[in-house]
């Protein structure tokens, strides 16, 4: 057993968004996602077969939903995204890494 800190040990190379599994089993995936000025490519949508709860731990982000709704998330803010709800990351902070905690269930 070893403790970890969600805000430390950030990768040097953030040319791509980083997805790091923390816990994974047959029914749940908990991961740390690190973004810095990353967005989902225009015209592409996440359309997942499972629910996803996400919280911004550091930084800021904007999520866009296919029905036209946009939600901004700051530090400590979270949202539950239902299965098959099409969404994309429209913006993440350019100044500081945006660190997400995501629970896929």
N, C-alpha and C positions, 0 to 999 in steps of 0.2 A: 504494500500500500504506500502510495507516494502522493503528496499534495502538489497541486498545480495552481497557477494564477492565470486567470483568463486575460489579464492585461500585460502579461510578460511573455518572454520568449517569442516575440513576433518575428516572422521570417524577414530576411533582408530583401528578398526578391518578391515584390508585389506587382510584377508585370501582369499577373493573372490573379483573379480572386482565389483565396485559399480556403479550402474546406477541410477541417480537421475533426474526425470522429472522436468523441469523448467516451460515449457509451453506445454500444450497438448490440441488439439481440433480434429475435424474430419479430418483435412487435413494436420496437422503438429505436430511434436513432437520435442521439443528442450530439450536436456538433457545434464547434466554434467556426464561424465564418469571418474572414478578414477581407475587407474591401477598402480600396482607396481610389476614388474617382472611377470605380467600376460601375457599369450599367449592363442590363440585359440588352443584347443587340436589338435594334429597332425591328419590330415585326415579329419578334420571338416572345413566347409566353411560357412560363412554368405552368404545367397542367398536371398536377400530381395526383396519384390515386390514393393518397393519404392526407390526413390533416397535418398542418404545420403551425406551431406556435413559435413566434420569433420575438426577441427582445434586443434592443440596441443597448449595449453596455458602455460603449464609447463611440463618439462621432455622431453622425446623423445620416438619415437616408429618406428617400421618397419611394414609396411603392405605388404602382399604377395597376389598376384592375381593368379587365377587358370591357366591363360595362361603363367605363369612363370615370370611375371614382379614383381619387388620388389621396394617399395618406402619408403624412410626414411623421417620421419617428425620430425622437431625440433620446438622450440618455435616460435610461430607465423605462422608456415607453415600449409597450408590446402589443401584439395583435395575434389573434388566432385566425388562420386562413383555412377554410374548409377544403375538403378533398374536391378536386376538379374545379376549383375556383381559379380561373386563369389570371395570372399576375406576373409582373415584371419589376425589376429594380430600375427605376427611372433616373436615380441620382444617388450618389454617395459622396461624402465630404472629400474635397481635394486636399484640405489642410492636415487632417489627422486621419489615422486609420479608423474605419468604422468596424467595430467588433460586435458581432451578433452572437447571441445564443439561440440556437434553433433546436426545437424538439419536433421530430417527425413521428407521428403515431397513427 
